[in-house]
Amino acid sequence: AFAASLAGLRCIVYVPETQIFDYSQNGKSDNYARSMEGAYQGFFDNNIQADWVHIDDIDERSLLYLPFPVMLTEATANKLRDWVAAGGTLISEGCPAYFGDRGHVGQHQPNYGLDELFGAKESYVEFVPDLLDEERFNFSGTPVWGGIYLQAYEAAGGTAVGWYADGRVAAVDNEFGKGKTRLIGTMAGYGHGLHAPEGSAPFFKDLLAFSGQEQHVISSDPHVKA
């Protein structure tokens, strides 16, 4: 069983500076790799094919998933803003561009005007990866695994759609220009990969509906997740 897709429309974004930053900070890039792999697995476990795309090649895509985006240059942030404004759907994990050019922490979070893009402002943040492997949030009734970092928000033009156990906002949807965004305050790809096979598969399936796309082929076999 499989799901057919329009080639290249659903993509996981590779951002080189994020991977380099993870290596510089931790001496290895495992957090980035596991977040990327877990996101791919989240779609794959729903029989949804997601391709990989370099940040420089996103123009012809319609749905982007941005894993572990803790370090983005201003140029990358602007590229994502323009892409969404032109009609794209962006799903981003937590702390987008927390560290900006030359590794500097932004004074306002999300950084580089991404608070406007996502319709959300940071209210709280934790960088304690060794304590967050069991972190979950509630997304409209669906439990979603996270991990590595945790960022909570105040809706600032967007709509809160997910909450941590303590009531803090964990996810925000927003419309921006001709496009829309979903900001998730932790690393859902990492969380799904860590807790596979069940993990957060329903959450990743919902992302396709959020983008307005349909799964082209599904299986009626009850033993196949589709």
N, C-alpha and C positions, 0 to 999 in steps of 0.2 A: 504494500500500500504506500502511496506517496501523494504529495500535493504538488501539482504543477504550478509554476509561477511564471510571471512575465520576467524574463531574464534581467537581472540587475535592478529591479525596482525596489526590492527589500534588501537592505544592506546594513551590515555592521561596520562602523567607521573605524579605520585604523589611523591614529594620530601619532606620528613619530615622536613628537616632543613629550607626550605622555609616557610612552615606554622608556624614553631616555631618563626622564625625571624619576620614575619608579626605580630604575637601576641606580641612579645617583643617590637616591635617598636610602635605599635598602641593600645595595650591593648586589641586587638581582632584580629581575623584572617579573617575578612570579605573580604578584598581585594583578598586574596588567594582563599577563597571559591567561590566568585563571578566570578573570572577568570576561575576557574575549571569548574563551572557550565555553564558559558557562552560558553566555548569551546565545552562542550558536547552538548549544545543546538544548536550550530552552525552546527555541524555534523548532529544531529538529525533532524533539520529543512530541511535537504537535504535527509532524509531517509537513512542516512549512520550511521551504528552502530559503535560507538567507545567505546572500553572497557577501563577500568582503569588498570594501571600497576604501581607497586612500582618500584622505581629506581633500586632496587636490582634484579629485575626480567625481565629486558628488552631484554635479549639475544636472545630470540626466536621471537622477534617482528621485523616488517619490516618498520613500519611508526610510529613515535612518535611525539606527540604534547606536547610542554613544556610550560605550562602557568606560568606567573608571576614569572620568575626564578631569582629574584633579589638577593637572597642569595643562593649560592651553595658552598659546600666544594670543596677543590681541588680534593678529591677522586671522587666526583660526576662528576666534570668537566672532569676528565681524563676518567671516565667510558663512558661518552657521546662521547668523542673524539674517543675512541677505537671502540665504537659501530658503529659510522658513518664510520670510516675507513674500517671496516669489511663489509660495504655494506648497512647500514641503511640509511633511510631518516628522518632527524630531522627538524621539524618546531619549532622554538623558538620565544617566545615573547621577549619584550625588556629588556635591562639591565641584560643580563645573567651573573650571578656571580659578579654583581657589588660589593656586599659584599661577602667576602670569609670567610675562617676559622676565627673563633672567632669574626666575624662581621667586619673585617678590609676591608676597601675599596681598591680595586686593583689600582696600579699605572698606569696600562695600561688597557684600556677597549675596547672590552670585556676582562675580567680577565682570568688568568690561561691558556693563550694560546688559548682561544676561539676566539680571533681575527683571528687567522690562520684557525681555524675550519670554521668560518663563512665568511672568506674572506672580513672582514670589520673592520674598526676602528672607534671609537666614535669621532664625531666632535662637539657634543652638547648634553646636557641632561637637563631635567627639572623634579623636584620632587614636583609637585604642584597638587595633586589629586583633590583638590576642584575646579580647573580651567580647567580641561581637560575632563570633561564629554561630551563635544561636539566636541572633537578632532576627525578629520578624516584625512586619507591620501588616495592618489590615487594609486591603485595597477593596473598597466597596463590598466587603463581606468575604473576600478571598485572602487567606493568609499568604504572605510573600516573604521568602527568606532573603536576608541581606547579608552584610558583612563588611569587614575592613574599616570603613568609616561610616559615620552617621551624621546626617545633616537634617535639621528640622526647620520648618518655614512658617512664615505668616503669609497668607494669600494677599497679594498686592495687585489686584486686577484679574488674577486667575481664580480658579475654583479648587478648593481642597477636595481630594478624592481618596486620600489614604491617611491613616493615622497609626502612630506608634502606640504601644500599650499604655503609656502614660498620658495619652491624649494629645501629644504634640502632632502637628501636621507632618506627614511623611511623603505626600505626593500631591502635586498641583497640576491641573490642566489649564491651558491658556490658548487663546487665539491671538495670532500676531500676523498683521498684514493679511495675506491670502492663505497663510498656513496655520498650523497649530502645533502645540508642544505638550509633552508630559514630562515633568521633572520628578524623579524618584530619589529620595534622600539617602539612599544607601546603594550598595553594589549588588543588584539583583542577579546579575549574571554569575558572579562569584557565589552567591548564596544558593542559586539553583544547582550549579555544578557540585557544590559541597554536599548538597542534600539530595542529589539524584538517586534513583530515577524519578521519584514523585516530585520532589522539589517544589517549584513554582510554575509548573507547566500551564495551569489554567491562566495565569497572569500573562504569560508570553502569547498564548493563543488570543487573548483579548486585545493585544496590541495590534493585531491585524485588523480587527473590527474597528478599533479606534482610528486607524488610518483611512478607513472607508474602503479597504480592499477585501476581496472575498477569496476564500480558499477554492481553487479551481477544481480540485479532485479530492474527495474524501472517501474513506472506507466505511462500509457498514459492518465490518467485522468487529464485534465487541471487544476483541482482544487487541485491537489496534487503536492507539490514541489518535484520534483525528476529529 
